[in-house]
Amino acid sequence: MKRFLTTIALALLALTVSTRAARAQSTPPDQIQEDWQLVIGTPDVPGAGPQVSTTLSPVADGSTPFFVFNLNYRESPTFSPGGMEVQVWSGDQMLSSMTKGTAQFNTTGETITWTQSIRLTSGAISFGIDSGKSTTWGKFGQGQQLNLATSFSTTLTSLSSYTPATTVSTSGVGWEANRVTSMKLVEVRYYAGGKLLSSDKTPRSINLSN
């Protein structure tokens, strides 16, 4: 997984902000929501696979910390199979983490869905998981027993530099990708002051061959 996160850091640094004009909004967003769907093929309980990670960054150029959401494994303080983990990274350095649950993927054909979001308020960017549904952990996220959330301080004044291309290029399966049938970012929503600005319903599939 260390190699996978190094790849994430390099990809964030390599991505440019050339798409900013295309996604510019008349009102800059202060909240981003991403809907995800993950379909497991045949899980490998003894081998702790598959191990899945998504990222969510407020910028496209790697100039700020970013969030990582791990499913079916935890890394901090040491590696443990199963469960979920949310981390904050700056470059290739992990700043903080929190874990929930211990159950491993153990159902062939299981579909997991969730919403991950970032929100900018009072000089901080917070990350949370909401509306999670799975066979392995049941319901998870905000308001559930398996609640995952964290934050970091920032000088950003909006989330207008966010792009889903960054999320897609830096998310994936770090171990036993052959045991995942599909992984996709289904929808992205942009908010300001609690009001929906726009929705992007273009499904974006993760390349599982990397």
Number of C-alpha atoms within 10 A of each C-alpha: 14 10 10 17 21 14 16 24 20 16 17 23 14 13 15 14 14 8 13 14 10 7 11 12 13 7 12 17 26 22 27 25 21 21 21 21 19 21 17 22 18 18 22 17 16 8 11 18 27 26 26 22 22 23 23 27 28 28 22 25 19 21 13 18 22 25 25 23 24 23 23 23 26 25 18 15 9 6 10 14 21 25 20 27 22 27 24 23 21 15 19 15 12 16 13 15 20 18 21 20 18 15 15 23 25 17 15 14 15 18 18 20 19 18 21 23 22 24 20 23 16 10 12 15 25 17 27 20 24 21 15 22 17 15 12 19 20 12 20 22 20 16 12 13 13 18 19 24 20 17 19 18 14 14 10 18 14 18 22 21 19 23 20 19 12 24 23 19 17 22 26 25 25 19 17 16 20 16 20 23 15 17 25 19 22 17 18 21 17 23 19 18 12 10 11 13 16 13 14 12 12 10 14 16 16 20 15 17 8 9
